[in-house]
Amino acid sequence: MEIVYWIIVALGYSISVYAIGYAFVVGLSFFNDVPYVPLERKAIKFAVECLELSKGDRFIDIGSGDGRVVRYVSGKYPRLKSCTGIDNSRALWLYSKVASLFYGRRVNFLREDAFKHEYGKYNKVFLYLTPNMMDKIIKVLIEQLPKGSRIVSSYFGTKPDRKKYSLQEKKSNINGKIRSFYILTKY
């Protein structure tokens, strides 16, 4: 009976440490240009469906936060060549690395400035950024991504440049709210 008591105490302690650590990580993210706002599981699922991932694709989540989208993609599509998350926050990057320890080598998290990263090897991109950041990063992506690459943005669109990419809007009911997802395909 004493063992059960100590298991419960250890479990309670672990949950408390996790909750405090997570709150600390989220709090630190508000010092970045794009604050960390977790995306709902239904929104992740719908956005990933819009990406139309298939074997051999190279996926990147720009502004990956706690890494939940990268982990979801890696688990659902194990035949991708790579799953990468990039975020400028040291705390969120570290959290992502630790939370993804058991996902293998295909999952990678980078802590760097998204505007200085080279995107030429990726063909599927997910974004959940503020509108101001969206407009800036889309310009970088359109210049660097290979032809036929697909970008999905959750909730925030961009000004279309019909000469460089097609833009499609899809809507989905996410927890009782109609949300927009924007799909860009590079010409």
N, C-alpha and C positions, 0 to 999 in steps of 0.2 A: 504494500500500500504506500510505503514511503517513496518508492521509485515513481509511482504515478504522480505523487505530489511534486516531486522535483522535475518531472517532465513537464507538468503544467506550468510550474514556475519558470522554467527555461523557455518554454513556448511564449508565455506572456512577456517575458523580458525581451525575447527576440522581436516580437511584434512591436513592442514599445520603441525599441532602438530603431527599427525600420521606419516607423511612423515619424519619429523625431528627425531622423536623417533625411527622409524624403521631404519633410516640411522645410528643413534647412536648405536643401538643394533647390527647391522651388523658390524660396525666398531670395536666394542669391541670384537667380536668373533675372530678376527684375532690374538688375543693374546693366543688362545688355540692351542692345538696340531693339531686339525682339524678345519680349518677355515670354517665359514658358507658360503655355496654356495647353494642357493635355487634350488630345483629340479623343472623342468618344469612339468606342469600339465599332459601332455601326458605321460611323463616318470612315474609319480606317478601312473597313471591309469594302465599302462602296468605292472609295477612292482607288483602292488596289484593283478592284474589278475594272475600273475605267482605264487603268494602265495597260491592261491586256498583256500581262507578263507571260513569257514562255521560256522554254529551255534555252540556255545560252545568253539570256539577257543580262545586262549589267545595270543594277538598280542603285540609285542614290537618293537619300532623303536629306534635303538641304534644310537646316534648322531642325535637326533630328530630336532635340530635347532629351527626353529620358530613353530614347531608343525603341519605343514600343512599336513604331511602324516598321522599323528594320527587323525587329524580332518576329513580328507577325508575318512579314514577307518571307523571311528566311524559313520559317516553319511551314508556311503554306506552299512555297515554291522551292523545294530543295534542289532543283536542277538548274537554278540560276548560276551564272558564272561568279557573280559577286553581289553582296548586299552591303552597302556602305551608308553610314550616317555621318553627317558633318555638322558640327555646332561649335560656336565660339566660346561657350561657357565652360570653364574648367570643371565646375561642380557637376553639370549635366553630362559632360563627356565622361567623367570618372564614374558617375552613376551608371551610365550606359555600358561602359566596359565591364563593370562588376556584374550588372544584371544579365549580361550576355555571355558569361564565362562558359556556359555549356552549349553554346550554339555553333562552335567550331570555327574553322579558319575563314569560311566564306563571309562571316559577319565581321565587319571592321568599322571602328568609329574613329573619326579624325577630329582633332581639336585645332581648328584653323579658321581663318577668315574666308568665308564662302566666296568672296569676290576675287580672291587670289588663287583659288583652286583651279586645277586643269580638269575640264569635264569631257574632253574628247573621247574617252573610252566608254562612257556611259550612254545607254540608249533609252532608259526609263528613269524618269525623275519625278519625285514627289515634293511638293512645297506646301507648307502651312505657315505663311509669313504675313506680316502686315502689308497693306496695300503699297505703301511707299517702298518697302524692301522688294516687293514683287516686281514692280516696274524696273527696278535696277538690276535684279538678278536675271530677269528674263532676257535683257539685252546681252548679258554675258553668256547665258546658255545658248541663245540663238546663234551667236558667233562661233561657239565651240562644239556644240553637239553634232554628231553625224546626221546626215540626211535620214529622214524617217523616224527620228527620235520622238518619243512621246513624253509630254510633261502634263502632270495633273496637279492642279492647285485646289486646295480645299477652302471654300467660302470666299476667297478673294480672287477676282479676275485681273485682267491686265488690258491695256489699250491694244487692240489688234493691229498688227502690221501684216496685212494680207499678202504682202510680197514674200515674206519669209516663213510664215506658218499659218496653218488653219486653226481656227478657234471654235470650239463647240462647248455649249453649256448643257450640263445634265443636272437635274434636280432630284433630290431624294428626301424622304421623310426620316429625319434623324431625331429620335426621341420626342416626337410630336411637333417638330419644327421643320419646315421645308428649307433645305440647304442647297446651295449651288456649288457645283464642282465644275471646274473649267479644264478642258482638255485641249492642249496645244500639240500639233504635229508639225514638225519642221519639214519644209519642202526641200 
